[in-house]
Amino acid sequence: MKYTARDHAFVYGVIAQELMARPDCDAAAVLEECIKVYGLQRGSRMGQTADAFGDPRTMQTYMAYGEWAPAPGEMEIEIPEESPSAVWNVKKCPWSQEWAEQGMLDVGKFYCKFVDRELVHGFNPELELGTGTTQTNGDAFCYFKWTGADMTPEHKQENAAIAQKVGTVRLKSWGYHMGHIYKTMGEVIEKRLGKEARDTVYARADQRIEDRYGKELVELMHAALILDYWVTPSRKPVERLAELFQD
């Protein structure tokens, strides 16, 4: 099955809602940590890929090394400013759409508040992303100011050259991204609340995932627990991993 950003939003949403339903802890603080660690991990992988291709970890190059690309019509972005820093008004987003339809805006707000800033910090802790309005809070668009990304025609050409050089190596499947958030949230929950709490949250989340997608996705999420999401597989001979499980 081919998964999408909306499926990623759902997997996050069910885990987050089951966590927030617990009355015996500061669930909001735990959820905040889950999202921050997840963002730092993704940003760190992006930086590793940039290093592998010999590019500096600047805000300009950050915009060229994202690990996913929107499908046609999936995003609508207005760019009112490109210099001295690029400004985006995101008017259509698959995450906010999914959360609105599934009644998950309560936990979607946390994701939108923290994830993108931590992605940038994971890429380079000296960079700073300006954020503001979000659709999960009922605003018309999500505001981003990519501080330092001066997207002059020359810099756009440089990023286009990076895109041509890197190709699809930077991209990860949505199955990978879902496996990432599934594992990271579980690790943080267990670290903060204990294994019993983690198991209870995930038993309920797994059932909700299975009810929507079937056992296949739950099994995929469990298989993905073996991966280290701090380390990018980009430009690494991952196709040889099967040899480790052969006689």
VODRENZA-406905 format. One record per residue (C-alpha): residue in three letters; x, y, z; residue number from 1; chain. Coordinates in Angstrom, 2 decimals. Each point is the difference from the previous one (the first is absolute). Layout:
<nodes>
NODE     r      east     north        up     k   c
NODE   ala         X         Y         Z   NUM   A
...
</nodes>
This chain:
<nodes>
NODE     r      east     north        up     k   c
NODE   met      0.00      0.00      0.00     1   A
NODE   lys      1.21      3.49     -0.81     2   A
NODE   tyr     -0.30      2.28      3.01     3   A
NODE   thr     -0.24      3.79      0.10     4   A
NODE   ala      0.57      2.94      2.31     5   A
NODE   arg     -3.59     -0.36      1.23     6   A
NODE   asp      0.74     -3.53      1.15     7   A
NODE   his      3.01      1.34      1.89     8   A
NODE   ala     -2.29      2.58      1.61     9   A
NODE   phe     -2.41     -2.74      1.06    10   A
NODE   val      2.67     -2.22      1.57    11   A
NODE   tyr      1.33      2.94      1.98    12   A
NODE   gly     -3.52      1.05      0.91    13   A
NODE   val     -1.16     -3.29      1.52    14   A
NODE   ile      3.16     -0.41      2.10    15   A
NODE   ala     -0.21      3.61      1.16    16   A
NODE   gln     -3.69     -0.26      0.90    17   A
NODE   glu      0.51     -3.21      1.97    18   A
NODE   leu      2.87      1.65      1.88    19   A
NODE   met     -2.01      3.13      0.73    20   A
NODE   ala     -2.86     -2.13      1.35    21   A
NODE   arg      2.16     -1.10      2.92    22   A
NODE   pro     -1.00      1.84      3.20    23   A
NODE   asp      3.02     -1.14      2.03    24   A
NODE   cys      2.73      2.18     -1.52    25   A
NODE   asp      0.88      3.28     -1.67    26   A
NODE   ala     -0.87     -1.45     -3.40    27   A
NODE   ala      0.40      3.35     -1.78    28   A
NODE   ala      3.64      0.27      1.10    29   A
NODE   val      0.68     -3.57     -1.15    30   A
NODE   leu     -1.65      0.66     -3.36    31   A
NODE   glu      2.06      3.16     -0.44    32   A
NODE   glu      3.18     -1.99      0.60    33   A
NODE   cys     -1.12     -2.68     -2.47    34   A
NODE   ile     -0.39      2.57     -2.76    35   A
NODE   lys      3.24      1.81      0.80    36   A
NODE   val      2.08     -3.18     -0.06    37   A
NODE   tyr     -1.68     -1.09     -3.23    38   A
NODE   gly      0.76      3.36     -1.62    39   A
NODE   leu      3.62      0.00      1.16    40   A
NODE   gln      0.49     -3.48     -1.44    41   A
NODE   arg     -1.39      0.92     -3.40    42   A
NODE   gly      2.00      3.21     -0.15    43   A
NODE   ser      3.16     -1.84      1.00    44   A
NODE   arg     -0.50     -2.49     -2.83    45   A
NODE   met     -0.47      2.83     -2.47    46   A
NODE   gly      3.27      1.52      1.19    47   A
NODE   gln      1.80     -3.31     -0.39    48   A
NODE   thr     -1.21     -0.26     -3.58    49   A
NODE   ala      1.17      3.57     -0.71    50   A
NODE   asp      3.40     -0.90      1.49    51   A
NODE   ala      0.22     -3.07     -2.23    52   A
NODE   phe     -0.50      2.17     -3.08    53   A
NODE   gly      2.42      2.69      1.20    54   A
NODE   asp     -2.53      2.77      0.62    55   A
NODE   pro      0.06      2.34      3.03    56   A
NODE   arg     -2.80     -0.14      2.56    57   A
NODE   thr     -1.56      3.38     -0.73    58   A
NODE   met     -3.66      0.97     -0.10    59   A
NODE   gln      0.24      0.18     -3.77    60   A
NODE   thr      1.26     -3.58     -0.29    61   A
NODE   tyr     -2.49     -1.15      2.65    62   A
NODE   met     -2.72      0.83     -2.51    63   A
NODE   ala      1.64     -2.32     -2.54    64   A
NODE   tyr      0.40     -3.04      2.24    65   A
NODE   gly     -3.53     -0.75      1.18    66   A
NODE   glu     -0.82     -3.69      0.44    67   A
NODE   trp     -3.38      0.13     -1.70    68   A
NODE   ala     -1.54      1.75     -2.99    69   A
NODE   pro     -3.69      0.93     -0.30    70   A
NODE   ala     -2.14     -1.82     -2.50    71   A
NODE   pro     -1.64      2.16     -2.69    72   A
NODE   gly     -2.71      2.14      1.58    73   A
NODE   glu      0.84     -1.17      3.53    74   A
NODE   met      1.40      3.35      1.18    75   A
NODE   glu     -0.84      3.61     -0.77    76   A
NODE   ile      2.74      2.47      0.93    77   A
NODE   glu     -0.06      3.77     -0.49    78   A
NODE   ile      3.46      1.65      0.07    79   A
NODE   pro     -0.42      3.72      0.77    80   A
NODE   glu      3.72      0.55      0.61    81   A
NODE   glu      3.16     -1.62     -1.34    82   A
NODE   ser      2.65      2.46      1.20    83   A
NODE   pro      1.76      0.53      2.35    84   A
NODE   ser     -1.77     -3.05      1.46    85   A
NODE   ala     -2.59     -2.19     -1.67    86   A
NODE   val     -3.50      0.19      1.49    87   A
NODE   trp     -2.63     -2.67     -0.61    88   A
NODE   asn     -3.72      0.08      0.67    89   A
NODE   val     -1.12     -3.63     -0.22    90   A
NODE   lys     -3.69      0.06     -0.89    91   A
NODE   lys     -0.54     -3.71     -0.63    92   A
NODE   cys      1.63     -2.78      1.99    93   A
NODE   pro     -0.77     -3.75      0.11    94   A
NODE   trp      0.72     -0.21      3.73    95   A
NODE   ser     -2.50      2.67      1.01    96   A
NODE   gln     -2.56     -1.43     -2.44    97   A
NODE   glu      0.31     -3.49      1.48    98   A
NODE   trp     -0.14      1.20      3.59    99   A
NODE   ala     -3.04      2.17     -0.69   100   A
NODE   glu     -1.86     -2.90     -1.60   101   A
NODE   gln      0.97     -2.48      2.72   102   A
NODE   gly     -0.69      2.25      2.97   103   A
NODE   met      3.70      0.17      0.85   104   A
NODE   leu      0.62      3.75     -0.01   105   A
NODE   asp      0.52     -0.19      3.77   106   A
NODE   val      3.28     -1.86     -0.48   107   A
NODE   gly      0.77      1.43     -3.44   108   A
NODE   lys      0.55      3.38      1.66   109   A
NODE   phe      2.94     -1.41      1.95   110   A
NODE   tyr      1.62     -1.43     -3.12   111   A
NODE   cys     -0.26      3.28     -1.91   112   A
NODE   lys      1.33      2.02      2.93   113   A
NODE   phe      3.25     -1.91      0.38   114   A
NODE   val      0.94     -2.24     -2.90   115   A
NODE   asp      1.33      2.39     -2.65   116   A
NODE   arg      2.16      2.04      2.36   117   A
NODE   glu      1.59     -3.19      1.30   118   A
NODE   leu      0.58     -1.24     -3.54   119   A
NODE   val      2.01      3.15     -0.66   120   A
NODE   his      1.89     -0.33      3.30   121   A
NODE   gly      0.84     -3.61     -0.81   122   A
NODE   phe      1.43      1.09     -3.33   123   A
NODE   asn      2.02      2.80      1.60   124   A
NODE   pro     -0.61      1.20      3.59   125   A
NODE   glu      1.16      3.48     -0.95   126   A
NODE   leu     -2.87      0.49     -2.47   127   A
NODE   glu     -3.36      1.42      1.04   128   A
NODE   leu     -3.38     -0.47     -1.62   129   A
NODE   gly     -2.62      2.68      0.53   130   A
NODE   thr     -3.48     -1.40      0.55   131   A
NODE   gly     -3.37      1.59      0.63   132   A
NODE   thr     -3.56     -0.83     -0.98   133   A
NODE   thr     -1.03     -3.62     -0.53   134   A
NODE   gln     -3.03     -1.59     -1.61   135   A
NODE   thr     -0.36     -2.40      2.92   136   A
NODE   asn     -0.74      3.06      2.14   137   A
NODE   gly     -2.68      1.12     -2.43   138   A
NODE   asp      2.12      2.47     -1.96   139   A
NODE   ala     -0.24      0.38     -3.77   140   A
NODE   phe      3.58     -1.13     -0.56   141   A
NODE   cys      3.17     -1.19      1.70   142   A
NODE   tyr      2.75      2.63      0.10   143   A
NODE   phe      3.68     -0.81     -0.44   144   A
NODE   lys      2.95      2.37     -0.25   145   A
NODE   trp      3.10     -1.82     -1.21   146   A
NODE   thr      2.48      2.39      1.63   147   A
NODE   gly      3.14      0.27     -2.10   148   A
NODE   ala     -1.43     -1.69     -3.09   149   A
NODE   asp      0.47      2.90     -2.39   150   A
NODE   met     -1.57     -1.55     -3.07   151   A
NODE   thr      1.50      2.20     -2.68   152   A
NODE   pro     -0.02     -1.32     -3.57   153   A
NODE   glu      3.63     -1.06      0.51   154   A
NODE   his     -0.84     -1.93      3.17   155   A
NODE   lys     -2.97     -1.64     -1.68   156   A
NODE   gln      2.33     -1.21     -2.72   157   A
NODE   glu      2.36     -1.36      2.65   158   A
NODE   asn     -2.83     -1.94      1.64   159   A
NODE   ala     -1.14     -1.28     -3.39   160   A
NODE   ala      3.54     -1.28     -0.57   161   A
NODE   ile     -0.12     -1.75      3.37   162   A
NODE   ala     -3.31     -1.61     -0.94   163   A
NODE   gln      1.47     -1.27     -3.24   164   A
NODE   lys      3.12     -1.29      1.77   165   A
NODE   val     -1.85     -1.73      2.82   166   A
NODE   gly     -2.98     -1.30     -1.94   167   A
NODE   thr     -2.36     -2.14      2.09   168   A
NODE   val      2.67     -1.14      2.49   169   A
NODE   arg     -1.21      2.51      2.59   170   A
NODE   leu     -3.59     -1.28     -0.09   171   A
NODE   lys     -1.41     -2.61      2.37   172   A
NODE   ser     -3.22     -1.97     -0.48   173   A
NODE   trp     -3.04      0.79      2.11   174   A
NODE   gly      0.30     -3.47      1.47   175   A
NODE   tyr      3.43      1.04      1.26   176   A
NODE   his     -1.32      3.28      1.40   177   A
NODE   met     -2.88     -1.76      1.73   178   A
NODE   gly      2.38     -2.58      1.44   179   A
NODE   his      2.17      2.86      1.26   180   A
NODE   ile     -2.71      1.83      1.90   181   A
NODE   tyr     -1.44     -3.28      1.27   182   A
NODE   lys      3.34     -1.08      1.51   183   A
NODE   thr      1.09      3.38      1.33   184   A
NODE   met     -3.24      0.76      1.78   185   A
NODE   gly      0.07     -3.43      1.62   186   A
NODE   glu      3.56      0.49      1.19   187   A
NODE   val     -0.76      3.37      1.58   188   A
NODE   ile     -3.20     -1.26      1.63   189   A
NODE   glu      1.85     -2.99      1.49   190   A
NODE   lys      2.86      2.20      1.18   191   A
NODE   arg     -2.33      2.46      1.73   192   A
NODE   leu     -2.90     -2.20      1.16   193   A
NODE   gly      1.32     -3.55      0.00   194   A
NODE   lys     -0.46     -3.10     -2.11   195   A
NODE   glu     -3.48     -0.79      1.31   196   A
NODE   ala     -1.29      3.41     -1.06   197   A
NODE   arg      1.65     -0.34     -3.38   198   A
NODE   asp     -1.53     -3.44     -0.54   199   A
NODE   thr     -3.47      1.21      0.99   200   A
NODE   val      0.13      3.02     -2.31   201   A
NODE   tyr      1.29     -2.07     -2.90   202   A
NODE   ala     -2.47     -2.86      0.44   203   A
NODE   arg     -2.83      2.48     -0.47   204   A
NODE   ala      1.76      1.87     -2.82   205   A
NODE   asp      0.82     -3.25     -1.82   206   A
NODE   gln     -3.66     -1.02      0.12   207   A
NODE   arg     -1.09      3.31     -1.50   208   A
NODE   ile      2.65     -0.26     -2.72   209   A
NODE   glu     -1.09     -3.58     -0.73   210   A
NODE   asp     -3.66      1.01     -0.12   211   A
NODE   arg      0.79      2.48     -2.76   212   A
NODE   tyr      2.80     -1.68     -1.94   213   A
NODE   gly      0.03     -3.66      1.05   214   A
NODE   lys      2.72     -1.99      1.73   215   A
NODE   glu      2.46      0.64     -2.84   216   A
NODE   leu      0.83      3.54      1.13   217   A
NODE   val      0.27     -0.96      3.68   218   A
NODE   glu      2.43     -2.76     -0.97   219   A
NODE   leu      1.99      2.47     -2.11   220   A
NODE   met      0.23      2.42      2.93   221   A
NODE   his      1.24     -2.79      2.26   222   A
NODE   ala      2.59     -1.07     -2.58   223   A
NODE   ala      1.20      3.61     -0.27   224   A
NODE   leu      0.93      0.06      3.70   225   A
NODE   ile      3.37     -1.49     -0.95   226   A
NODE   leu      1.14      3.18     -1.80   227   A
NODE   asp      2.16      2.75      1.49   228   A
NODE   tyr     -1.76      3.20     -1.02   229   A
NODE   trp      2.89      2.21      1.07   230   A
NODE   val      2.00     -1.35     -2.96   231   A
NODE   thr     -0.93      0.55     -3.62   232   A
NODE   pro      0.13     -2.96     -2.40   233   A
NODE   ser      0.71      2.45     -2.84   234   A
NODE   arg      2.97     -1.03     -2.13   235   A
NODE   lys      0.52     -3.11      2.10   236   A
NODE   pro     -0.14     -3.56     -1.46   237   A
NODE   val     -3.28     -0.85      1.71   238   A
NODE   glu     -0.85     -2.52     -2.70   239   A
NODE   arg      2.64     -2.30      1.54   240   A
NODE   leu     -1.74     -0.17      3.37   241   A
NODE   ala     -1.85     -3.15     -1.06   242   A
NODE   glu      3.34     -1.82      0.07   243   A
NODE   leu      0.10      0.38      3.77   244   A
NODE   phe     -3.08     -2.21      0.30   245   A
NODE   gln      1.15     -2.74     -2.36   246   A
NODE   asp      1.74     -3.24      0.89   247   A
</nodes>
